[in-house]
Amino acid sequence: MIERRSGPSGRPSARPGSAAPPSRARRPPAAPEPPAGLLARVDRRYLFGTAALAGAGLIAWALFAGETDEEQIRRVLARLEELVSVEEGSGNPAMRALALAKSYEEVFEERVEATVPEVVRVRADRRELGQVTAREQDRYDHLSVSLRRLEIQIDGSGRNAQVSGIAYLAGTRRGDSAVERDERHVSFRFSKNEAAEWRIHSVVVAAKSVIPD
């Protein structure tokens, strides 16, 4: 006859050497999954945004990579026209000088030689040239500058260019409603930098010649 031993509670005790039954741990409730439609919309927006950025980059690369040297030089001169022109309410000279110092990186080399009678004759960095430009712009309420009849000559190395043309100016000075017109012969010397970008390192403007209105 087998004797069964009971524990203090009166229940049969486990036999020596036998394992206790495993306890069941309660798992935390799973986090609710986002609706499938929301994930699809987010994925589509991400893909569309990435594709748009890539497309814009490819378009810019195709436009500029396909330019000839002459087209690049003309683009730099067109940007210079924009920067030296003055629109009404274009801000104070200090802020304009800061903006020009940054924008002139698209046009001039780090060191520039500039000769403009009645205005400046300087060999300086482009930031100083931006300050001079801003001071002169402050004399005008409006000023339009246009470069025309451009002749571009690129040397045999393909890294230097000489440009000549006529600068046409029309504007009104502060406190004077009369339109002042001027045209001057202008010449530029360009160099191609390490990034294969054309930049101006010298500009010479001829003496003033006022055209009657």
VENWO-V866620 format. One record per residue. N is the residue number from 1. PSI is psi as a letter, one per 30 degrees, with the letter a starting at -180 (* if undefined). NEAR is the number of other C-alpha atoms within 8 Angstrom. Layout:
BEGIN
N & PSI & NEAR
N & PSI & NEAR
END
This chain:
BEGIN
1 & k & 2
2 & k & 3
3 & k & 4
4 & k & 5
5 & k & 6
6 & l & 9
7 & a & 8
8 & f & 5
9 & f & 5
10 & f & 6
11 & l & 7
12 & k & 8
13 & l & 7
14 & k & 6
15 & k & 5
16 & k & 4
17 & f & 4
18 & k & 6
19 & k & 4
20 & k & 5
21 & k & 4
22 & k & 4
23 & k & 4
24 & j & 4
25 & k & 4
26 & k & 4
27 & k & 4
28 & k & 4
29 & k & 4
30 & k & 4
31 & k & 4
32 & k & 4
33 & k & 4
34 & l & 6
35 & k & 6
36 & e & 6
37 & e & 6
38 & e & 8
39 & e & 9
40 & e & 8
41 & e & 8
42 & e & 8
43 & e & 8
44 & e & 8
45 & e & 8
46 & e & 8
47 & e & 8
48 & e & 8
49 & e & 8
50 & e & 8
51 & e & 8
52 & e & 8
53 & e & 8
54 & e & 8
55 & e & 8
56 & e & 8
57 & e & 8
58 & e & 8
59 & e & 8
60 & e & 8
61 & e & 8
62 & e & 8
63 & e & 8
64 & e & 8
65 & f & 6
66 & g & 6
67 & k & 9
68 & l & 6
69 & e & 7
70 & e & 8
71 & e & 8
72 & e & 12
73 & e & 10
74 & e & 8
75 & e & 8
76 & e & 12
77 & e & 10
78 & e & 9
79 & e & 10
80 & e & 9
81 & e & 11
82 & e & 8
83 & e & 9
84 & f & 9
85 & l & 11
86 & k & 12
87 & l & 8
88 & k & 6
89 & h & 5
90 & g & 7
91 & l & 6
92 & l & 7
93 & e & 11
94 & e & 8
95 & e & 8
96 & e & 11
97 & e & 13
98 & e & 11
99 & e & 8
100 & e & 13
101 & e & 14
102 & e & 8
103 & f & 9
104 & f & 11
105 & f & 10
106 & f & 8
107 & e & 13
108 & l & 12
109 & l & 10
110 & e & 7
111 & k & 10
112 & k & 15
113 & k & 11
114 & k & 11
115 & j & 10
116 & j & 11
117 & k & 10
118 & f & 4
119 & d & 6
120 & k & 9
121 & j & 9
122 & k & 8
123 & j & 8
124 & a & 9
125 & l & 9
126 & f & 14
127 & e & 12
128 & e & 9
129 & e & 11
130 & e & 13
131 & e & 14
132 & e & 9
133 & e & 10
134 & e & 13
135 & e & 9
136 & e & 9
137 & f & 12
138 & f & 9
139 & f & 8
140 & k & 12
141 & e & 13
142 & k & 11
143 & k & 13
144 & k & 9
145 & k & 12
146 & k & 8
147 & k & 12
148 & l & 8
149 & h & 7
150 & k & 9
151 & k & 7
152 & k & 9
153 & k & 7
154 & k & 9
155 & l & 8
156 & f & 4
157 & f & 5
158 & g & 7
159 & f & 8
160 & k & 11
161 & k & 12
162 & k & 11
163 & k & 12
164 & l & 12
165 & a & 12
166 & k & 12
167 & k & 12
168 & k & 12
169 & k & 12
170 & k & 11
171 & l & 12
172 & k & 13
173 & l & 13
174 & k & 8
175 & g & 4
176 & k & 6
177 & f & 7
178 & k & 6
179 & k & 9
180 & k & 11
181 & k & 12
182 & k & 11
183 & k & 12
184 & k & 12
185 & k & 10
186 & k & 12
187 & k & 11
188 & k & 12
189 & k & 12
190 & l & 13
191 & l & 11
192 & k & 11
193 & a & 8
194 & f & 5
195 & g & 5
196 & h & 6
197 & k & 8
198 & k & 13
199 & k & 14
200 & k & 13
201 & f & 13
202 & k & 10
203 & k & 12
204 & k & 10
205 & k & 11
206 & l & 9
207 & l & 7
208 & k & 8
209 & j & 7
210 & k & 8
211 & k & 7
212 & k & 4
213 & * & 5
END
